[in-house]
Each structure stands twice: as C-alpha cells, then as structure tokens.
C-alpha cells in the first residue's frame, strides 16, 4: 500500500523544548522499508513540521520489522516532500519462544 497523506501520516512522538533539537516521528504501514526510504515517499512531511535530522521510526506491519531512518532533507516546496536516509533495523515483532 502506498503512502496515503490523509490516513497514514507520520505522528510526532517526542520533542525537546528546543526547536533546534531533532524530534522523533512514528509511522507504520504495509510497505517494506526499502519503499519508504525512497526520496519523496512521504510527500507532505514539511506540512507536519518534519525537519532535517529528525528521526523516523517505521514499522512494516506485514513483517513486523521496526526500522529507524533520519530525515536528510525536506523540500522547500509545500507540502514538503521528505528525503530519508537508509534504514537501520532496530527490532521486530517476532516472538520465537
């Protein structure tokens, strides 16, 4: 499923008091993280306030894989498409017990 601007937007999870501090965003969907990290997958991140160096935690709900990505840049053209770094897997929802 492709990113849907009105139903699956990134959610702000953590923000420090300082505006200069990177923030943490959360997003989940059925797309693999390789699709999500393609430039401009998130077409409207600037509209939500995403900035360069913010972190995005993405959960692939099909595979249960949780990945961390960094916002590399935000387009200055509204609504601000996002370019993300390569993903790092930080966990999964598999229970092998």
N, C-alpha and C positions, 0 to 999 in steps of 0.2 A: 504494500500500500504506500503510495506516495505521501509526502508531507502535505497536510491539509491545514491551511493557515487559520481557519476558524475553529477547528476541533482538536488539533494536536500541537498547539504552540508550546514553546519552552516555558517552564514555570520557574520563577525566581525562588531559590531555596535558602540562600544565605547571602547576606550583605553586611559588610562592616559599616561603621559610621562614616568613614572617609569615602568620598566619591572616587578617589584615586585607587582604591583597593579593588582587586579582582573579586568578582562575585561568582557564586555557584548557581548554575541552572540545571534543571532536570527535565528530561524528555523521554518518552517511551513510544514505541511503535513496532510494527511488524517488519519494517525494512531492516536489512542487515546493516551493520555499522559501516561497511565499505560503501554503501549507497549514501548514507548520511554524511560522511566526511567529504563528499564531492562538493566543490565550490558551488555556492548558491542553492544548495538543497534547502536550507532554511532561507526562504525568500524575504522574510519580514522581521528578522531579528532586531534590527535597529528600531523598529516600531515599539518593541517591548523594552528597549533600553539596553540590549546586549552591547558590550564594548570589547575592543581588542584586549586580550589577556584574560578575559573571563573564562571560566571553566564550565563545560557542559558534561553532565553525566547522562549517558544514553543507555536505555535498557531495550534490547531486542526482545520483545515479548514472545516471539516464536521460539527462540533458542534459549532464552533466559540468561543471555550474556550481558553484563554491565560493562560499559566502556567509558573512559574518560578522554575528552578532547578539549583542546584550547581554541578559543576564538582568535584567529590570526588577524582578520580584518573584517570591517563592516562597511558595506558600500555607502557612500555619501548620498546616493540617490534613494529617496524614500520609496519603499518602506525599509530599506537597508538589508540587502542580502548578505549572508554571512559566509566567510571562508573559514573552515575549520582545519585544525592540524590532523595528522594521522592519529588514529585511536590507539589507546593502550587499554587492554582488557584488565579490569580491576576485580572482577568476580563473576560468578554465575549462580544461577538458582538451582543447580543440580544437587540433589542430595544422594550420595552414593551409599548411604548406610542401609 
